[in-house]
Protein backbone atom coordinates (compact mmCIF):
# COMPACT_ATOMS: atom_id res chain seq x y z
CA UNK A 1 0.00 0.00 0.00
CA UNK A 2 2.98 2.31 0.59
CA UNK A 3 3.39 2.73 -3.16
CA UNK A 4 -0.18 3.95 -3.70
CA UNK A 5 -0.78 7.54 -4.73
CA UNK A 6 -3.18 9.75 -2.77
CA UNK A 7 -6.18 8.69 -4.88
CA UNK A 8 -5.30 5.04 -4.35
CA UNK A 9 -5.10 5.47 -0.59
CA UNK A 10 -8.50 7.14 -0.59
CA UNK A 11 -9.91 4.20 -2.54
CA UNK A 12 -8.41 1.82 0.02
CA UNK A 13 -9.93 3.89 2.83
CA UNK A 14 -13.37 3.76 1.22
CA UNK A 15 -13.08 0.00 0.82
CA UNK A 16 -12.08 -0.38 4.47
CA UNK A 17 -15.07 1.66 5.63
CA UNK A 18 -17.37 -0.44 3.48
CA UNK A 19 -16.09 -3.67 5.04
CA UNK A 20 -17.24 -2.93 8.57
CA UNK A 21 -15.22 -2.89 11.78
CA UNK A 22 -14.56 -6.63 12.17
CA UNK A 23 -13.34 -7.21 8.60
CA UNK A 24 -11.41 -3.93 8.49
CA UNK A 25 -9.67 -4.85 11.74
CA UNK A 26 -8.47 -8.10 10.17
CA UNK A 27 -6.96 -6.13 7.27
CA UNK A 28 -5.24 -3.68 9.63
CA UNK A 29 -3.54 -6.58 11.41
CA UNK A 30 -1.55 -7.32 8.25
CA UNK A 31 -0.33 -3.76 7.64
CA UNK A 32 2.89 -2.13 8.76
CA UNK A 33 2.75 0.75 11.26
CA UNK A 34 3.37 3.32 8.54
CA UNK A 35 0.60 1.85 6.39
CA UNK A 36 -1.85 1.79 9.30
CA UNK A 37 -1.09 5.42 10.03
CA UNK A 38 -1.48 6.53 6.41
CA UNK A 39 -4.73 4.64 5.90
CA UNK A 40 -6.07 5.67 9.30
CA UNK A 41 -5.35 9.33 8.65
CA UNK A 42 -7.16 9.10 5.32
CA UNK A 43 -10.22 7.45 6.86
CA UNK A 44 -10.33 10.10 9.57
CA UNK A 45 -10.34 12.90 7.00
CA UNK A 46 -13.10 11.45 4.82
CA UNK A 47 -16.41 12.88 5.96
CA UNK A 48 -18.58 12.54 2.83
CA UNK A 49 -18.33 10.19 -0.15
CA UNK A 50 -20.48 10.15 -3.26
CA UNK A 51 -22.42 7.05 -4.27
CA UNK A 52 -20.59 6.97 -7.60
CA UNK A 53 -17.20 6.98 -5.90
CA UNK A 54 -18.20 4.15 -3.57
CA UNK A 55 -19.59 2.07 -6.44
CA UNK A 56 -16.43 2.60 -8.49
CA UNK A 57 -14.22 1.55 -5.60
CA UNK A 58 -16.26 -1.55 -4.83
CA UNK A 59 -16.27 -2.53 -8.49
CA UNK A 60 -12.54 -1.92 -8.71
CA UNK A 61 -11.88 -4.28 -5.84
CA UNK A 62 -14.37 -6.81 -7.21
CA UNK A 63 -16.61 -6.52 -4.18
CA UNK A 64 -20.39 -6.74 -4.44
CA UNK A 65 -21.60 -3.14 -4.56
CA UNK A 66 -24.26 -2.17 -2.07
CA UNK A 67 -27.16 0.13 -2.74
CA UNK A 68 -26.27 2.60 -0.03
CA UNK A 69 -23.34 5.04 0.06
CA UNK A 70 -23.64 5.89 3.75
CA UNK A 71 -20.65 4.07 5.25
CA UNK A 72 -19.73 5.52 8.62
CA UNK A 73 -21.55 8.24 10.54
CA UNK A 74 -18.55 9.13 12.72
CA UNK A 75 -15.22 8.42 11.04
CA UNK A 76 -13.15 9.38 14.10
CA UNK A 77 -14.92 6.81 16.25
CA UNK A 78 -14.72 4.25 13.43
CA UNK A 79 -10.93 4.63 13.23
CA UNK A 80 -10.61 4.22 17.00
CA UNK A 81 -12.81 1.13 17.08
CA UNK A 82 -11.08 -0.58 14.15
CA UNK A 83 -7.56 0.14 15.43
CA UNK A 84 -8.38 -1.09 18.93
CA UNK A 85 -9.76 -4.34 17.56
CA UNK A 86 -6.81 -4.80 15.22
CA UNK A 87 -3.95 -3.73 17.47
CA UNK A 88 -5.13 -3.84 21.04
CA UNK A 89 -5.79 -0.94 23.36
CA UNK A 90 -2.20 0.22 23.95
CA UNK A 91 -0.95 0.28 20.37
CA UNK A 92 -4.22 1.71 19.10
CA UNK A 93 -4.22 4.58 21.59
CA UNK A 94 -0.64 5.47 20.66
CA UNK A 95 -1.53 5.57 16.97
CA UNK A 96 -4.87 7.31 17.49
CA UNK A 97 -3.00 10.20 19.09
CA UNK A 98 -0.98 10.57 15.88
CA UNK A 99 -3.91 10.17 13.53
CA UNK A 100 -6.53 12.28 15.30
CA UNK A 101 -4.34 14.75 17.06
CA UNK A 102 1.62 8.36 24.66
CA UNK A 103 0.82 5.35 25.79
CA UNK A 104 3.80 3.50 27.22
CA UNK A 105 5.06 0.70 24.98
CA UNK A 106 8.38 -1.04 25.40
CA UNK A 107 11.03 -1.98 22.88
CA UNK A 108 12.23 -0.78 19.52
CA UNK A 109 9.00 -1.95 17.89
CA UNK A 110 7.12 0.66 19.89
CA UNK A 111 9.28 3.41 18.35
CA UNK A 112 7.91 2.51 14.91
CA UNK A 113 4.50 3.71 16.06
CA UNK A 114 5.79 7.04 17.38
CA UNK A 115 6.37 10.36 15.63
CA UNK A 116 9.94 11.49 14.99
CA UNK A 117 9.95 14.26 17.60
CA UNK A 118 8.85 11.88 20.35
CA UNK A 119 11.52 9.34 19.41
CA UNK A 120 14.17 12.08 19.31
CA UNK A 121 13.17 13.31 22.77
CA UNK A 122 13.33 9.76 24.08
CA UNK A 123 16.86 9.22 22.72
CA UNK A 124 18.30 12.73 23.01
CA UNK A 125 20.37 12.09 26.14
CA UNK A 126 21.57 8.61 25.20
CA UNK A 127 25.10 7.84 23.99
CA UNK A 128 25.44 8.17 20.18
CA UNK A 129 26.38 4.48 19.92
CA UNK A 130 23.16 3.46 21.66
CA UNK A 131 21.13 5.83 19.47
CA UNK A 132 22.77 4.39 16.34
CA UNK A 133 22.01 0.82 17.45
CA UNK A 134 18.36 1.76 17.97
CA UNK A 135 17.85 3.81 14.79
CA UNK A 136 19.08 1.03 12.48
CA UNK A 137 16.03 -0.96 13.57
CA UNK A 138 13.71 1.72 12.16
CA UNK A 139 12.73 2.43 8.55
CA UNK A 140 15.19 4.75 6.87
CA UNK A 141 12.71 7.59 6.48
CA UNK A 142 11.71 7.46 10.16
CA UNK A 143 15.38 7.36 11.25
CA UNK A 144 16.06 10.31 8.95
CA UNK A 145 13.20 12.30 10.47
CA UNK A 146 14.42 11.55 13.99
CA UNK A 147 17.94 12.71 13.18
CA UNK A 148 16.62 15.96 11.72
CA UNK A 149 15.31 16.83 15.18
CA UNK A 150 18.77 16.34 16.73
CA UNK A 151 21.40 19.05 16.86
CA UNK A 152 23.97 19.00 14.07
CA UNK A 153 26.67 17.63 16.38
CA UNK A 154 24.46 14.83 17.70
CA UNK A 155 23.29 13.99 14.19
CA UNK A 156 26.82 13.76 12.83
CA UNK A 157 28.08 11.63 15.72
CA UNK A 158 25.20 9.18 15.35
CA UNK A 159 25.57 8.86 11.57
CA UNK A 160 29.29 8.14 11.83
CA UNK A 161 28.45 5.30 14.21
CA UNK A 162 25.67 3.99 11.95
CA UNK A 163 28.06 3.95 9.01
CA UNK A 164 30.71 2.06 11.00
CA UNK A 165 28.29 -0.27 12.78
CA UNK A 166 29.13 -3.88 11.89
CA UNK A 167 26.07 -5.70 13.13
CA UNK A 168 24.82 -5.84 16.70
CA UNK A 169 26.04 -8.47 19.16
CA UNK A 170 23.67 -10.08 21.68
CA UNK A 171 25.52 -8.30 24.50
CA UNK A 172 24.80 -4.96 22.81
CA UNK A 173 21.14 -5.90 22.59
CA UNK A 174 21.19 -6.26 26.39
CA UNK A 175 22.30 -2.64 26.65
CA UNK A 176 19.37 -1.64 24.44
CA UNK A 177 17.08 -3.59 26.74
CA UNK A 178 18.22 -1.49 29.67
CA UNK A 179 17.89 1.76 27.75
CA UNK A 180 14.55 1.04 26.11
CA UNK A 181 13.08 -1.31 28.72
CA UNK A 182 12.86 -4.68 26.99
CA UNK A 183 13.93 -3.52 23.50
CA UNK A 184 14.41 -7.10 22.43
CA UNK A 185 13.83 -10.03 24.77
CA UNK A 186 16.28 -12.90 25.05
CA UNK A 187 19.34 -11.15 23.65
CA UNK A 188 21.69 -14.03 24.55
CA UNK A 189 19.82 -16.37 22.25
CA UNK A 190 19.88 -14.05 19.27
CA UNK A 191 22.35 -14.24 16.43
CA UNK A 192 24.32 -11.19 15.46
CA UNK A 193 21.87 -8.83 13.75
CA UNK A 194 23.07 -7.59 10.36
CA UNK A 195 22.16 -3.97 10.92
CA UNK A 196 24.08 -0.77 10.32
CA UNK A 197 26.89 -0.09 7.89
CA UNK A 198 27.60 2.24 5.00
CA UNK A 199 24.41 1.53 3.02
CA UNK A 200 21.93 2.28 5.85
CA UNK A 201 23.88 5.45 6.68
CA UNK A 202 23.74 6.46 3.01
CA UNK A 203 20.01 5.74 2.77
CA UNK A 204 19.28 7.82 5.88
CA UNK A 205 21.46 10.74 4.77
CA UNK A 206 19.84 10.57 1.32
CA UNK A 207 16.49 11.44 2.93
CA UNK A 208 17.68 14.37 5.00
CA UNK A 209 17.94 17.12 2.40
CA UNK A 210 20.88 18.80 0.69
CA UNK A 211 22.04 21.16 3.45
CA UNK A 212 22.14 18.49 6.18
CA UNK A 213 23.67 16.02 3.73
CA UNK A 214 26.57 18.37 3.01
CA UNK A 215 27.23 19.10 6.69
CA UNK A 216 27.17 15.41 7.64
CA UNK A 217 29.48 14.34 4.81
CA UNK A 218 31.92 17.16 5.55
CA UNK A 219 32.05 16.05 9.18
CA UNK A 220 32.61 12.40 8.24
CA UNK A 221 35.18 13.32 5.60
CA UNK A 222 37.30 15.12 8.20
CA UNK A 223 37.36 12.03 10.39
CA UNK A 224 37.59 9.39 7.65
CA UNK A 225 37.74 10.42 4.00
CA UNK A 226 37.49 6.83 2.76
CA UNK A 227 34.33 6.23 4.80
CA UNK A 228 32.79 9.43 3.45
CA UNK A 229 33.51 8.29 -0.12
CA UNK A 230 31.95 4.87 0.52
CA UNK A 231 28.82 6.54 1.86
CA UNK A 232 28.63 8.86 -1.15
CA UNK A 233 29.03 5.88 -3.49
CA UNK A 234 26.02 4.25 -1.83
CA UNK A 235 23.82 7.29 -1.58
CA UNK A 236 22.45 7.16 -5.08
CA UNK A 237 22.82 4.26 -7.49
CA UNK A 238 21.84 3.93 -11.12
CA UNK A 239 18.81 1.81 -10.20
CA UNK A 240 17.66 4.63 -7.92
CA UNK A 241 16.93 6.67 -11.06
CA UNK A 242 13.63 4.79 -11.09
CA UNK A 243 12.62 6.99 -8.13
CA UNK A 244 13.32 10.24 -9.98
CA UNK A 245 10.20 11.92 -11.36
CA UNK A 246 9.56 12.25 -15.09
CA UNK A 247 10.62 15.89 -15.20
CA UNK A 248 13.98 14.95 -13.70
CA UNK A 249 14.49 12.08 -16.15
CA UNK A 250 13.73 14.41 -19.04
CA UNK A 251 16.31 16.90 -17.75
CA UNK A 252 18.87 14.09 -17.51
CA UNK A 253 18.20 12.80 -21.03
CA UNK A 254 18.94 16.24 -22.47
CA UNK A 255 22.47 16.00 -21.04
CA UNK A 256 23.34 12.42 -22.05
CA UNK A 257 24.79 11.37 -25.40
CA UNK A 258 22.76 8.63 -27.11
CA UNK A 259 25.76 6.30 -27.34
CA UNK A 260 26.40 6.59 -23.60
CA UNK A 261 22.72 6.04 -22.85
CA UNK A 262 22.64 2.84 -24.89
CA UNK A 263 25.62 1.37 -23.04
CA UNK A 264 24.35 2.45 -19.62
CA UNK A 265 20.91 0.93 -20.26
CA UNK A 266 22.45 -2.40 -21.27
CA UNK A 267 22.88 -3.03 -17.56
CA UNK A 268 19.60 -1.43 -16.45
CA UNK A 269 16.47 -3.15 -15.16
CA UNK A 270 13.46 -3.46 -17.50
CA UNK A 271 11.67 -0.95 -15.26
CA UNK A 272 14.48 1.58 -15.64
CA UNK A 273 14.45 1.16 -19.41
CA UNK A 274 10.70 1.72 -19.55
CA UNK A 275 11.09 4.83 -17.39
CA UNK A 276 13.53 6.22 -19.97
CA UNK A 277 11.41 5.20 -22.96
CA UNK A 278 8.28 6.90 -21.65
CA UNK A 279 10.15 10.17 -21.18
CA UNK A 280 11.27 10.31 -24.80
CA UNK A 281 9.40 11.04 -27.99
CA UNK A 282 7.90 7.96 -29.64
CA UNK A 283 10.42 8.16 -32.44
CA UNK A 284 13.41 8.55 -30.14
CA UNK A 285 12.20 5.68 -27.94
CA UNK A 286 11.86 3.39 -30.95
CA UNK A 287 15.37 4.26 -32.10
CA UNK A 288 16.76 3.58 -28.61
CA UNK A 289 14.97 0.22 -28.45
CA UNK A 290 16.44 -0.76 -31.78
CA UNK A 291 19.94 0.31 -30.71
CA UNK A 292 19.67 -1.72 -27.51
CA UNK A 293 18.52 -4.81 -29.40
CA UNK A 294 21.16 -4.54 -32.12
CA UNK A 295 24.03 -3.79 -29.73
CA UNK A 296 26.08 -6.87 -28.98
CA UNK A 297 27.51 -7.84 -25.57
CA UNK A 298 29.12 -4.98 -23.64
CA UNK A 299 31.72 -5.34 -20.91
CA UNK A 300 30.36 -4.87 -17.40
CA UNK A 301 33.13 -2.39 -16.66
CA UNK A 302 32.08 -0.31 -19.68
CA UNK A 303 28.44 -0.32 -18.58
CA UNK A 304 29.37 0.69 -15.03
CA UNK A 305 31.62 3.44 -16.32
CA UNK A 306 28.84 5.00 -18.41
CA UNK A 307 26.37 4.66 -15.55
CA UNK A 308 28.77 6.47 -13.21
CA UNK A 309 29.13 9.27 -15.78
CA UNK A 310 25.34 9.59 -15.88
CA UNK A 311 25.25 9.72 -12.07
CA UNK A 312 27.75 12.59 -12.15
CA UNK A 313 25.31 14.45 -14.39
CA UNK A 314 22.48 13.56 -12.01
CA UNK A 315 24.42 15.02 -9.09
CA UNK A 316 25.10 18.23 -11.00
CA UNK A 317 21.44 18.57 -12.01
CA UNK A 318 20.44 17.93 -8.40
CA UNK A 319 22.74 20.72 -7.24
CA UNK A 320 21.12 22.98 -9.84
CA UNK A 321 17.67 22.02 -8.59
CA UNK A 322 16.57 20.28 -11.79
CA UNK A 323 16.42 16.83 -10.17
CA UNK A 324 15.24 15.87 -6.69
CA UNK A 325 17.09 12.95 -5.10
CA UNK A 326 15.72 10.98 -2.14
CA UNK A 327 12.53 11.69 -0.22
CA UNK A 328 13.90 14.40 2.02
CA UNK A 329 14.46 18.07 1.40
CA UNK A 330 14.40 21.32 3.22
CA UNK A 331 11.53 22.73 1.16
CA UNK A 332 12.53 26.27 1.95
CA UNK A 333 11.22 29.13 -0.15
CA UNK A 334 12.64 32.58 -0.60
C-alpha positions as semicolon CSV with decimal commas, in nm:
position;residue;x (nm);y (nm);z (nm)
1;X;0,000;0,000;0,000
2;X;0,298;0,231;0,059
3;X;0,339;0,273;-0,316
4;X;-0,018;0,395;-0,370
5;X;-0,078;0,754;-0,473
6;X;-0,318;0,975;-0,277
7;X;-0,618;0,869;-0,488
8;X;-0,530;0,504;-0,435
9;X;-0,510;0,547;-0,059
10;X;-0,850;0,714;-0,059
11;X;-0,991;0,420;-0,254
12;X;-0,841;0,182;0,002
13;X;-0,993;0,389;0,283
14;X;-1,337;0,376;0,122
15;X;-1,308;0,000;0,082
16;X;-1,208;-0,038;0,447
17;X;-1,507;0,166;0,563
18;X;-1,737;-0,044;0,348
19;X;-1,609;-0,367;0,504
20;X;-1,724;-0,293;0,857
21;X;-1,522;-0,289;1,178
22;X;-1,456;-0,663;1,217
23;X;-1,334;-0,721;0,860
24;X;-1,141;-0,393;0,849
25;X;-0,967;-0,485;1,174
26;X;-0,847;-0,810;1,017
27;X;-0,696;-0,613;0,727
28;X;-0,524;-0,368;0,963
29;X;-0,354;-0,658;1,141
30;X;-0,155;-0,732;0,825
31;X;-0,033;-0,376;0,764
32;X;0,289;-0,213;0,876
33;X;0,275;0,075;1,126
34;X;0,337;0,332;0,854
35;X;0,060;0,185;0,639
36;X;-0,185;0,179;0,930
37;X;-0,109;0,542;1,003
38;X;-0,148;0,653;0,641
39;X;-0,473;0,464;0,590
40;X;-0,607;0,567;0,930
41;X;-0,535;0,933;0,865
42;X;-0,716;0,910;0,532
43;X;-1,022;0,745;0,686
44;X;-1,033;1,010;0,957
45;X;-1,034;1,290;0,700
46;X;-1,310;1,145;0,482
47;X;-1,641;1,288;0,596
48;X;-1,858;1,254;0,283
49;X;-1,833;1,019;-0,015
50;X;-2,048;1,015;-0,326
51;X;-2,242;0,705;-0,427
52;X;-2,059;0,697;-0,760
53;X;-1,720;0,698;-0,590
54;X;-1,820;0,415;-0,357
55;X;-1,959;0,207;-0,644
56;X;-1,643;0,260;-0,849
57;X;-1,422;0,155;-0,560
58;X;-1,626;-0,155;-0,483
59;X;-1,627;-0,253;-0,849
60;X;-1,254;-0,192;-0,871
61;X;-1,188;-0,428;-0,584
62;X;-1,437;-0,681;-0,721
63;X;-1,661;-0,652;-0,418
64;X;-2,039;-0,674;-0,444
65;X;-2,160;-0,314;-0,456
66;X;-2,426;-0,217;-0,207
67;X;-2,716;0,013;-0,274
68;X;-2,627;0,260;-0,003
69;X;-2,334;0,504;0,006
70;X;-2,364;0,589;0,375
71;X;-2,065;0,407;0,525
72;X;-1,973;0,552;0,862
73;X;-2,155;0,824;1,054
74;X;-1,855;0,913;1,272
75;X;-1,522;0,842;1,104
76;X;-1,315;0,938;1,410
77;X;-1,492;0,681;1,625
78;X;-1,472;0,425;1,343
79;X;-1,093;0,463;1,323
80;X;-1,061;0,422;1,700
81;X;-1,281;0,113;1,708
82;X;-1,108;-0,058;1,415
83;X;-0,756;0,014;1,543
84;X;-0,838;-0,109;1,893
85;X;-0,976;-0,434;1,756
86;X;-0,681;-0,480;1,522
87;X;-0,395;-0,373;1,747
88;X;-0,513;-0,384;2,104
89;X;-0,579;-0,094;2,336
90;X;-0,220;0,022;2,395
91;X;-0,095;0,028;2,037
92;X;-0,422;0,171;1,910
93;X;-0,422;0,458;2,159
94;X;-0,064;0,547;2,066
95;X;-0,153;0,557;1,697
96;X;-0,487;0,731;1,749
97;X;-0,300;1,020;1,909
98;X;-0,098;1,057;1,588
99;X;-0,391;1,017;1,353
100;X;-0,653;1,228;1,530
101;X;-0,434;1,475;1,706
102;X;0,162;0,836;2,466
103;X;0,082;0,535;2,579
104;X;0,380;0,350;2,722
105;X;0,506;0,070;2,498
106;X;0,838;-0,104;2,540
107;X;1,103;-0,198;2,288
108;X;1,223;-0,078;1,952
109;X;0,900;-0,195;1,789
110;X;0,712;0,066;1,989
111;X;0,928;0,341;1,835
112;X;0,791;0,251;1,491
113;X;0,450;0,371;1,606
114;X;0,579;0,704;1,738
115;X;0,637;1,036;1,563
116;X;0,994;1,149;1,499
117;X;0,995;1,426;1,760
118;X;0,885;1,188;2,035
119;X;1,152;0,934;1,941
120;X;1,417;1,208;1,931
121;X;1,317;1,331;2,277
122;X;1,333;0,976;2,408
123;X;1,686;0,922;2,272
124;X;1,830;1,273;2,301
125;X;2,037;1,209;2,614
126;X;2,157;0,861;2,520
127;X;2,510;0,784;2,399
128;X;2,544;0,817;2,018
129;X;2,638;0,448;1,992
130;X;2,316;0,346;2,166
131;X;2,113;0,583;1,947
132;X;2,277;0,439;1,634
133;X;2,201;0,082;1,745
134;X;1,836;0,176;1,797
135;X;1,785;0,381;1,479
136;X;1,908;0,103;1,248
137;X;1,603;-0,096;1,357
138;X;1,371;0,172;1,216
139;X;1,273;0,243;0,855
140;X;1,519;0,475;0,687
141;X;1,271;0,759;0,648
142;X;1,171;0,746;1,016
143;X;1,538;0,736;1,125
144;X;1,606;1,031;0,895
145;X;1,320;1,230;1,047
146;X;1,442;1,155;1,399
147;X;1,794;1,271;1,318
148;X;1,662;1,596;1,172
149;X;1,531;1,683;1,518
150;X;1,877;1,634;1,673
151;X;2,140;1,905;1,686
152;X;2,397;1,900;1,407
153;X;2,667;1,763;1,638
154;X;2,446;1,483;1,770
155;X;2,329;1,399;1,419
156;X;2,682;1,376;1,283
157;X;2,808;1,163;1,572
158;X;2,520;0,918;1,535
159;X;2,557;0,886;1,157
160;X;2,929;0,814;1,183
161;X;2,845;0,530;1,421
162;X;2,567;0,399;1,195
163;X;2,806;0,395;0,901
164;X;3,071;0,206;1,100
165;X;2,829;-0,027;1,278
166;X;2,913;-0,388;1,189
167;X;2,607;-0,570;1,313
168;X;2,482;-0,584;1,670
169;X;2,604;-0,847;1,916
170;X;2,367;-1,008;2,168
171;X;2,552;-0,830;2,450
172;X;2,480;-0,496;2,281
173;X;2,114;-0,590;2,259
174;X;2,119;-0,626;2,639
175;X;2,230;-0,264;2,665
176;X;1,937;-0,164;2,444
177;X;1,708;-0,359;2,674
178;X;1,822;-0,149;2,967
179;X;1,789;0,176;2,775
180;X;1,455;0,104;2,611
181;X;1,308;-0,131;2,872
182;X;1,286;-0,468;2,699
183;X;1,393;-0,352;2,350
184;X;1,441;-0,710;2,243
185;X;1,383;-1,003;2,477
186;X;1,628;-1,290;2,505
187;X;1,934;-1,115;2,365
188;X;2,169;-1,403;2,455
189;X;1,982;-1,637;2,225
190;X;1,988;-1,405;1,927
191;X;2,235;-1,424;1,643
192;X;2,432;-1,119;1,546
193;X;2,187;-0,883;1,375
194;X;2,307;-0,759;1,036
195;X;2,216;-0,397;1,092
196;X;2,408;-0,077;1,032
197;X;2,689;-0,009;0,789
198;X;2,760;0,224;0,500
199;X;2,441;0,153;0,302
200;X;2,193;0,228;0,585
201;X;2,388;0,545;0,668
202;X;2,374;0,646;0,301
203;X;2,001;0,574;0,277
204;X;1,928;0,782;0,588
205;X;2,146;1,074;0,477
206;X;1,984;1,057;0,132
207;X;1,649;1,144;0,293
208;X;1,768;1,437;0,500
209;X;1,794;1,712;0,240
210;X;2,088;1,880;0,069
211;X;2,204;2,116;0,345
212;X;2,214;1,849;0,618
213;X;2,367;1,602;0,373
214;X;2,657;1,837;0,301
215;X;2,723;1,910;0,669
216;X;2,717;1,541;0,764
217;X;2,948;1,434;0,481
218;X;3,192;1,716;0,555
219;X;3,205;1,605;0,918
220;X;3,261;1,240;0,824
221;X;3,518;1,332;0,560
222;X;3,730;1,512;0,820
223;X;3,736;1,203;1,039
224;X;3,759;0,939;0,765
225;X;3,774;1,042;0,400
226;X;3,749;0,683;0,276
227;X;3,433;0,623;0,480
228;X;3,279;0,943;0,345
229;X;3,351;0,829;-0,012
230;X;3,195;0,487;0,052
231;X;2,882;0,654;0,186
232;X;2,863;0,886;-0,115
233;X;2,903;0,588;-0,349
234;X;2,602;0,425;-0,183
235;X;2,382;0,729;-0,158
236;X;2,245;0,716;-0,508
237;X;2,282;0,426;-0,749
238;X;2,184;0,393;-1,112
239;X;1,881;0,181;-1,020
240;X;1,766;0,463;-0,792
241;X;1,693;0,667;-1,106
242;X;1,363;0,479;-1,109
243;X;1,262;0,699;-0,813
244;X;1,332;1,024;-0,998
245;X;1,020;1,192;-1,136
246;X;0,956;1,225;-1,509
247;X;1,062;1,589;-1,520
248;X;1,398;1,495;-1,370
249;X;1,449;1,208;-1,615
250;X;1,373;1,441;-1,904
251;X;1,631;1,690;-1,775
252;X;1,887;1,409;-1,751
253;X;1,820;1,280;-2,103
254;X;1,894;1,624;-2,247
255;X;2,247;1,600;-2,104
256;X;2,334;1,242;-2,205
257;X;2,479;1,137;-2,540
258;X;2,276;0,863;-2,711
259;X;2,576;0,630;-2,734
260;X;2,640;0,659;-2,360
261;X;2,272;0,604;-2,285
262;X;2,264;0,284;-2,489
263;X;2,562;0,137;-2,304
264;X;2,435;0,245;-1,962
265;X;2,091;0,093;-2,026
266;X;2,245;-0,240;-2,127
267;X;2,288;-0,303;-1,756
268;X;1,960;-0,143;-1,645
269;X;1,647;-0,315;-1,516
270;X;1,346;-0,346;-1,750
271;X;1,167;-0,095;-1,526
272;X;1,448;0,158;-1,564
273;X;1,445;0,116;-1,941
274;X;1,070;0,172;-1,955
275;X;1,109;0,483;-1,739
276;X;1,353;0,622;-1,997
277;X;1,141;0,520;-2,296
278;X;0,828;0,690;-2,165
279;X;1,015;1,017;-2,118
280;X;1,127;1,031;-2,480
281;X;0,940;1,104;-2,799
282;X;0,790;0,796;-2,964
283;X;1,042;0,816;-3,244
284;X;1,341;0,855;-3,014
285;X;1,220;0,568;-2,794
286;X;1,186;0,339;-3,095
287;X;1,537;0,426;-3,210
288;X;1,676;0,358;-2,861
289;X;1,497;0,022;-2,845
290;X;1,644;-0,076;-3,178
291;X;1,994;0,031;-3,071
292;X;1,967;-0,172;-2,751
293;X;1,852;-0,481;-2,940
294;X;2,116;-0,454;-3,212
295;X;2,403;-0,379;-2,973
296;X;2,608;-0,687;-2,898
297;X;2,751;-0,784;-2,557
298;X;2,912;-0,498;-2,364
299;X;3,172;-0,534;-2,091
300;X;3,036;-0,487;-1,740
301;X;3,313;-0,239;-1,666
302;X;3,208;-0,031;-1,968
303;X;2,844;-0,032;-1,858
304;X;2,937;0,069;-1,503
305;X;3,162;0,344;-1,632
306;X;2,884;0,500;-1,841
307;X;2,637;0,466;-1,555
308;X;2,877;0,647;-1,321
309;X;2,913;0,927;-1,578
310;X;2,534;0,959;-1,588
311;X;2,525;0,972;-1,207
312;X;2,775;1,259;-1,215
313;X;2,531;1,445;-1,439
314;X;2,248;1,356;-1,201
315;X;2,442;1,502;-0,909
316;X;2,510;1,823;-1,100
317;X;2,144;1,857;-1,201
318;X;2,044;1,793;-0,840
319;X;2,274;2,072;-0,724
320;X;2,112;2,298;-0,984
321;X;1,767;2,202;-0,859
322;X;1,657;2,028;-1,179
323;X;1,642;1,683;-1,017
324;X;1,524;1,587;-0,669
325;X;1,709;1,295;-0,510
326;X;1,572;1,098;-0,214
327;X;1,253;1,169;-0,022
328;X;1,390;1,440;0,202
329;X;1,446;1,807;0,140
330;X;1,440;2,132;0,322
331;X;1,153;2,273;0,116
332;X;1,253;2,627;0,195
333;X;1,122;2,913;-0,015
334;X;1,264;3,258;-0,060
